Amino acid sequence: MAAKQAKKDFYDVLGVAREADGAEIKKAYRAKAMQHHPDRNPGDKQAEALFKECAEAYEVLCDPEKRELYDRYGVAGLKGTDFRHYQSPEDVFGAFGDIFGDLFGFGRAREAWHRGSDLRYQLDLEFVEAARGVKKTIELERPAICSSCKGSGAESEADIEICATCHGQGQVLRQRGFLTISTACSACRGEGRVVKKVCKACKGRGQVREKKSVEVAVPAGVEEGNVLRLRGEGMPSPTGGQSGDLLIVLRVLDHPVFRRHGLDLVLLLPVSFVQAALGDTVTVPTLDGEEPLRIPPGTQPQALLRLEGLGIKSGRHTGDLIVQVDVKIPTKLSAEQKELLRSFAATEGTSPKEKKWWNL
C-alpha cells in the first residue's frame, strides 16, 4: 500500500511567511480562493481540492490558538480542537458563513450553494385521524424551476454572458478614502452574469408556478401544533441548489365527546344520583366502538374511572380511557319523589342541617 502523502505546510499553501500577520493571511487567502474557486474552475477536481486545502490553512492560521498549536506541533497538535477537514466546497461556504461572500466578493458564487426556502402548510385533521394516523393528499401551488431554461432565465446558454463590469464576481470594489468597500454590481444586480435574451416560458424569472399533489403520512398519536417535514418539497433554490422543505403544521379539530390529556382520552359521563348511589353498568363510547363500564355503588361526583389500553396509541405506548363521572341532580321533582327523599333523609338518623361535617 502506498504511503499516505504528507499534508502540505499551511504557510506554503497560502504562500505567506511564518511571521505573517492576520491581515496578510486574510489577503493571501482571498487571492488563493479567487484562483481556485469552483465557479472559475467548473469540473476541475484539482482546483476543488486546492480550494478546500486553502480553507483548512486559513481556518488554522487566522485562529491565534490553533496557529500556536500548529506552529509547535504541526497538524498533530490540532487534535482535540474543532479543526475540520472540508469534504466539499459547500462545507467551506457553510463554515465561513456570510464572511466568505462579503470578504471575497463572491456573494453570487456562495449563493449558488443556498437551498430554497421552506414552505409551511396547515393541515386540518379530525380528532380520530390524529389519534389513529391517516394518509392525506394535499394540493400545492408553488414555484418550480423552469424546464425550458433549467432556471437560468435565458432563452439558451448562448444568451448568457459574464458581466463585463464585475467579471463574473457579482460585486465590485469601490475606493472611498482609505477604505475599499465591496458592493453588489449594479450592472448584473450581483448575479455575475447578464442575460441577453430572456426565456419565453418564464419571462426570465427562471421559475414557473406549478400545481402538485403531495401525499402526507400522518403517524398515529400526533398532537395540535406538531410539524411534519417533507424533504425537498419546498421552494426551489433560486441559484440551482437544493430545494427547501415542506413543513406540514397540524391542526387537530375538537371531538364532540373526547378530550385529550397526553395519550389518555377523557370522557365526561353523565349519571343519575341513583346510579351513583346504587351502582350500575353502562355502555361508553371509545375510538373503536363501545365498551361496558361498571359504576361502583357510592361513586362520588367527579370520580375518575379508568379503562386501560383504550386511549391513544403512539409507537409502543398506549394511553387509557378515563371516564369522569358527572352526577346529575334533578331540578324538578314530583310530590311523590320529594316524599321519598324526605323518608330517605329520615333513615339517615340526623337531618343534614344538624350535621357538622367539620367535626373530625
C-alpha positions as CSV (number, residue, x, y, z in Angstrom):
1,M,0.0,0.0,0.0
2,A,1.3,3.4,-0.9
3,A,2.4,5.7,1.9
4,K,-0.1,8.4,2.8
5,Q,1.0,11.8,1.3
6,A,2.1,14.2,3.9
7,K,-0.1,17.3,4.3
8,K,1.4,20.5,2.9
9,D,2.6,23.2,5.2
10,F,-0.3,25.6,5.7
11,Y,2.0,28.7,5.3
12,D,3.2,27.3,1.9
13,V,-0.5,26.6,0.9
14,L,-1.3,30.3,1.3
15,G,2.1,31.5,0.2
16,V,2.8,33.6,3.3
17,A,5.8,33.8,5.7
18,R,5.6,32.2,9.1
19,E,5.7,35.6,10.7
20,A,2.8,37.0,8.6
21,D,0.1,38.8,10.5
22,G,-3.7,38.3,10.3
23,A,-4.2,40.9,7.6
24,E,-1.6,39.3,5.3
25,I,-3.0,35.8,5.9
26,K,-6.5,37.1,5.0
27,K,-5.3,38.9,1.9
28,A,-3.4,35.7,0.8
29,Y,-6.4,33.6,1.3
30,R,-8.5,36.0,-0.7
31,A,-6.2,35.6,-3.7
32,K,-6.0,31.8,-3.4
33,A,-9.8,31.4,-3.0
34,M,-10.3,33.5,-6.1
35,Q,-7.8,31.5,-8.0
36,H,-9.2,28.1,-7.1
37,H,-12.9,29.0,-6.7
38,P,-15.3,26.3,-8.2
39,D,-17.1,29.0,-10.3
40,R,-13.9,29.8,-12.0
41,N,-12.9,26.2,-12.4
42,P,-16.0,24.2,-13.2
43,G,-15.4,20.4,-13.1
44,D,-11.7,20.8,-12.1
45,K,-11.2,18.4,-9.2
46,Q,-7.6,19.6,-8.6
47,A,-8.8,23.2,-8.2
48,E,-11.6,22.0,-5.9
49,A,-9.0,20.1,-3.8
50,L,-6.8,23.3,-3.6
51,F,-9.8,25.4,-2.7
52,K,-10.6,23.1,0.3
53,E,-6.9,23.0,1.3
54,C,-6.7,26.8,1.3
55,A,-9.8,26.9,3.6
56,E,-8.2,24.5,6.0
57,A,-5.0,26.5,6.1
58,Y,-6.9,29.8,6.6
59,E,-9.0,28.3,9.4
60,V,-5.9,27.4,11.3
61,L,-3.7,30.4,10.6
62,C,-6.5,33.0,11.3
63,D,-7.2,31.5,14.7
64,P,-4.4,32.5,17.2
65,E,-4.9,29.4,19.4
66,K,-4.9,26.9,16.6
67,R,-2.0,28.7,14.9
68,E,0.1,28.5,18.1
69,L,-0.6,24.7,18.3
70,Y,0.2,24.2,14.7
71,D,3.5,26.2,14.9
72,R,4.6,24.0,17.8
73,Y,3.4,20.5,16.8
74,G,2.1,20.7,13.3
75,V,-1.2,19.2,12.2
76,A,-0.9,16.6,15.1
77,G,-1.3,19.5,17.6
78,L,-4.8,20.3,16.3
79,K,-6.2,17.1,17.6
80,G,-8.8,17.9,20.3
81,T,-9.7,21.2,18.7
82,D,-12.6,21.8,16.3
83,F,-10.3,21.8,13.3
84,R,-12.1,20.2,10.4
85,H,-11.3,18.6,7.0
86,Y,-13.6,20.1,4.4
87,Q,-15.3,17.4,2.2
88,S,-16.8,19.8,-0.4
89,P,-16.9,23.5,-1.4
90,E,-20.3,23.6,0.2
91,D,-18.6,22.8,3.5
92,V,-16.3,25.8,3.0
93,F,-19.1,28.2,2.3
94,G,-21.1,27.0,5.3
95,A,-18.1,27.2,7.6
96,F,-17.2,30.8,6.8
97,G,-20.8,31.9,6.6
98,D,-21.5,35.5,5.3
99,I,-17.9,36.4,5.9
100,F,-16.9,34.5,2.8
101,G,-19.2,36.3,0.4
102,D,-18.7,39.7,1.9
103,L,-14.9,39.5,2.2
104,F,-14.0,38.0,-1.1
105,G,-16.7,39.5,-3.4
106,F,-18.1,36.1,-4.2
107,G,-21.7,36.7,-3.0
108,R,-23.3,35.2,-6.1
109,A,-21.0,32.2,-6.1
110,R,-21.7,31.5,-2.5
111,E,-25.5,31.8,-3.1
112,A,-25.2,29.0,-5.6
113,W,-25.0,26.7,-2.7
114,H,-28.0,28.1,-0.9
115,R,-31.0,25.8,-0.5
116,G,-34.5,27.0,-1.3
117,S,-36.8,28.4,1.4
118,D,-39.1,26.1,3.4
119,L,-42.9,26.2,2.7
120,R,-45.5,26.0,5.5
121,Y,-48.9,24.3,5.1
122,Q,-51.6,23.9,7.7
123,L,-53.3,20.5,7.6
124,D,-56.6,20.1,9.5
125,L,-57.2,16.7,11.0
126,E,-60.2,15.1,12.6
127,F,-59.7,14.1,16.2
128,V,-59.8,10.4,15.3
129,E,-57.4,10.8,12.3
130,A,-54.8,12.4,14.6
131,A,-55.3,9.6,17.2
132,R,-55.1,6.7,14.8
133,G,-53.0,8.1,12.0
134,V,-54.0,8.7,8.4
135,K,-52.7,9.4,4.9
136,K,-53.7,12.7,3.3
137,T,-53.2,14.1,-0.1
138,I,-52.8,17.8,-0.3
139,E,-52.8,20.1,-3.4
140,L,-50.0,22.7,-3.6
141,E,-49.3,25.5,-5.9
142,R,-45.7,26.6,-5.7
143,P,-42.8,27.9,-7.8
144,A,-40.7,25.3,-9.7
145,I,-37.6,25.5,-11.8
146,C,-38.5,26.4,-15.4
147,S,-38.0,23.3,-17.5
148,S,-37.2,25.3,-20.6
149,C,-34.2,27.2,-19.3
150,K,-33.4,25.0,-16.3
151,G,-33.6,28.0,-14.1
152,S,-31.1,30.2,-15.9
153,G,-33.8,32.7,-17.2
154,A,-32.1,32.7,-20.6
155,E,-33.6,31.5,-23.9
156,S,-30.4,29.5,-24.5
157,E,-26.9,29.1,-23.0
158,A,-25.5,31.3,-25.7
159,D,-27.7,34.1,-24.3
160,I,-25.8,34.2,-21.0
161,E,-22.7,36.4,-20.8
162,I,-20.2,37.0,-17.9
163,C,-20.8,40.5,-16.6
164,A,-18.2,42.9,-18.1
165,T,-18.4,45.2,-15.1
166,C,-17.6,42.8,-12.3
167,H,-16.1,40.0,-14.4
168,G,-18.5,37.4,-13.0
169,Q,-17.8,38.1,-9.3
170,G,-21.2,39.7,-8.7
171,Q,-19.5,42.5,-6.7
172,V,-17.3,45.5,-7.4
173,L,-14.7,47.2,-5.2
174,R,-15.1,51.0,-4.6
175,Q,-12.5,53.2,-3.1
176,R,-13.7,55.7,-0.5
177,G,-10.8,57.5,1.0
178,F,-8.7,54.9,2.8
179,L,-11.5,52.3,2.7
180,T,-12.1,49.7,0.0
181,I,-15.8,48.7,0.0
182,S,-17.3,45.7,-1.8
183,T,-20.8,46.3,-3.1
184,A,-23.2,44.4,-5.4
185,C,-22.6,45.0,-9.0
186,S,-25.3,47.3,-10.4
187,A,-24.9,46.1,-13.9
188,C,-25.8,42.5,-13.2
189,R,-27.5,43.0,-9.8
190,G,-25.0,40.8,-8.1
191,E,-25.6,37.8,-10.4
192,G,-22.2,37.9,-12.1
193,R,-23.9,37.3,-15.4
194,V,-26.1,39.1,-17.9
195,V,-28.9,37.5,-19.9
196,K,-29.1,38.9,-23.4
197,K,-32.4,37.2,-24.3
198,V,-34.8,36.0,-21.7
199,C,-36.6,32.7,-21.6
200,K,-40.1,32.9,-23.2
201,A,-41.6,30.3,-20.9
202,C,-40.7,32.0,-17.6
203,K,-40.0,35.5,-18.9
204,G,-36.5,35.5,-17.4
205,R,-37.5,34.6,-13.9
206,G,-36.1,31.1,-14.0
207,Q,-39.2,29.7,-12.3
208,V,-42.8,28.9,-13.1
209,R,-45.9,28.2,-11.0
210,E,-46.9,24.5,-10.8
211,K,-49.6,22.5,-9.1
212,K,-48.6,19.3,-7.4
213,S,-50.3,16.6,-5.3
214,V,-48.3,15.6,-2.2
215,E,-49.1,12.6,-0.1
216,V,-48.6,13.1,3.7
217,A,-48.4,10.1,6.0
218,V,-49.6,11.3,9.4
219,P,-48.4,8.9,12.2
220,A,-50.8,7.8,15.0
221,G,-50.8,10.0,18.1
222,V,-49.9,13.4,16.7
223,E,-51.0,16.5,18.6
224,E,-52.0,20.0,17.8
225,G,-49.1,22.0,16.6
226,N,-46.9,19.1,15.6
227,V,-44.9,19.7,12.4
228,L,-44.1,17.1,9.7
229,R,-41.2,17.8,7.4
230,L,-41.2,16.6,3.8
231,R,-37.6,16.9,2.5
232,G,-37.2,18.7,-0.8
233,E,-40.9,19.6,-1.3
234,G,-40.4,23.3,-0.6
235,M,-39.3,26.3,-2.6
236,P,-36.7,25.6,-5.3
237,S,-33.2,27.2,-4.9
238,P,-33.0,30.5,-6.8
239,T,-29.4,29.6,-7.8
240,G,-29.7,25.9,-8.6
241,G,-29.1,24.5,-5.1
242,Q,-31.2,22.1,-3.1
243,S,-34.9,22.7,-2.7
244,G,-36.3,23.7,0.7
245,D,-38.6,21.5,2.7
246,L,-42.4,21.4,3.1
247,L,-43.4,21.9,6.7
248,I,-46.9,20.5,7.5
249,V,-48.3,22.2,10.6
250,L,-51.0,20.0,12.1
251,R,-54.3,21.4,13.5
252,V,-56.5,18.9,15.3
253,L,-60.2,19.6,15.4
254,D,-62.2,19.2,18.6
255,H,-64.2,16.0,19.2
256,P,-67.8,16.2,20.4
257,V,-67.2,13.6,23.2
258,F,-63.5,13.1,23.9
259,R,-60.8,15.4,25.3
260,R,-57.1,14.5,25.1
261,H,-54.6,14.5,28.0
262,G,-51.3,13.2,26.7
263,L,-52.1,9.7,25.4
264,D,-55.2,9.4,27.6
265,L,-58.7,10.1,26.4
266,V,-61.0,11.9,28.9
267,L,-64.8,11.3,28.7
268,L,-67.4,13.1,30.7
269,L,-70.1,10.6,31.7
270,P,-73.5,11.9,32.9
271,V,-75.1,9.6,35.5
272,S,-78.1,10.0,37.8
273,F,-77.6,10.3,41.6
274,V,-79.4,7.0,41.9
275,Q,-76.9,5.3,39.6
276,A,-74.1,6.9,41.6
277,A,-75.5,5.7,44.9
278,L,-76.6,2.2,43.9
279,G,-74.0,1.5,41.2
280,D,-74.7,0.4,37.6
281,T,-73.2,-1.0,34.4
282,V,-73.4,1.4,31.4
283,T,-72.0,1.5,27.9
284,V,-69.5,4.1,27.0
285,P,-68.0,5.1,23.5
286,T,-64.4,4.5,22.6
287,L,-62.4,5.3,19.5
288,D,-63.0,1.7,18.3
289,G,-66.6,1.2,19.3
290,E,-68.5,0.8,22.6
291,E,-67.3,-0.8,25.9
292,P,-69.2,-1.7,29.1
293,L,-68.2,0.3,32.2
294,R,-69.1,-0.6,35.8
295,I,-70.1,2.2,38.1
296,P,-69.4,1.1,41.7
297,P,-72.0,1.9,44.4
298,G,-71.4,5.1,46.2
299,T,-69.5,6.7,43.3
300,Q,-68.9,10.4,44.1
301,P,-69.2,13.3,41.7
302,Q,-66.1,13.9,39.5
303,A,-64.8,10.4,40.3
304,L,-62.4,9.0,37.7
305,L,-63.0,5.5,36.3
306,R,-60.3,4.1,34.1
307,L,-60.5,1.7,31.1
308,E,-56.9,0.6,30.4
309,G,-55.5,0.5,26.9
310,L,-58.4,2.3,25.3
311,G,-56.6,5.6,24.8
312,I,-54.3,6.8,22.0
313,K,-51.6,4.7,20.6
314,S,-48.3,6.3,19.7
315,G,-45.4,3.9,18.9
316,R,-45.1,1.3,21.6
317,H,-47.2,3.3,24.1
318,T,-50.9,3.4,24.6
319,G,-53.0,5.6,26.9
320,D,-56.2,4.8,28.8
321,L,-59.8,6.0,28.6
322,I,-60.6,8.0,31.7
323,V,-64.3,8.4,32.5
324,Q,-65.1,11.3,34.7
325,V,-68.4,10.9,36.5
326,D,-70.8,13.8,36.2
327,V,-73.7,13.2,38.7
328,K,-76.8,15.0,37.5
329,I,-79.1,16.3,40.2
330,P,-82.7,16.7,39.1
331,T,-84.0,20.2,39.2
332,K,-87.8,19.3,39.1
333,L,-89.2,16.7,41.5
334,S,-92.8,15.4,41.7
335,A,-94.5,15.3,45.1
336,E,-94.0,11.6,45.4
337,Q,-90.3,11.9,44.7
338,K,-89.9,14.6,47.3
339,E,-91.7,12.5,49.9
340,L,-89.4,9.5,49.1
341,L,-86.3,11.7,49.5
342,R,-87.6,13.0,52.8
343,S,-88.2,9.5,54.0
344,F,-84.7,8.5,52.9
345,A,-83.2,11.5,54.8
346,A,-85.1,10.4,57.9
347,T,-83.5,7.0,57.8
348,E,-80.0,8.6,58.0
349,G,-80.9,9.4,61.6
350,T,-79.8,13.0,61.6
351,S,-81.0,15.9,59.5
352,P,-78.4,17.2,57.1
353,K,-79.0,20.6,58.7
354,E,-77.8,19.3,62.1
355,K,-74.7,17.6,60.8
356,K,-71.3,19.2,61.4
357,W,-69.1,17.8,58.8
358,W,-66.1,19.7,60.1
359,N,-66.1,17.8,63.4
360,L,-63.4,15.3,62.7
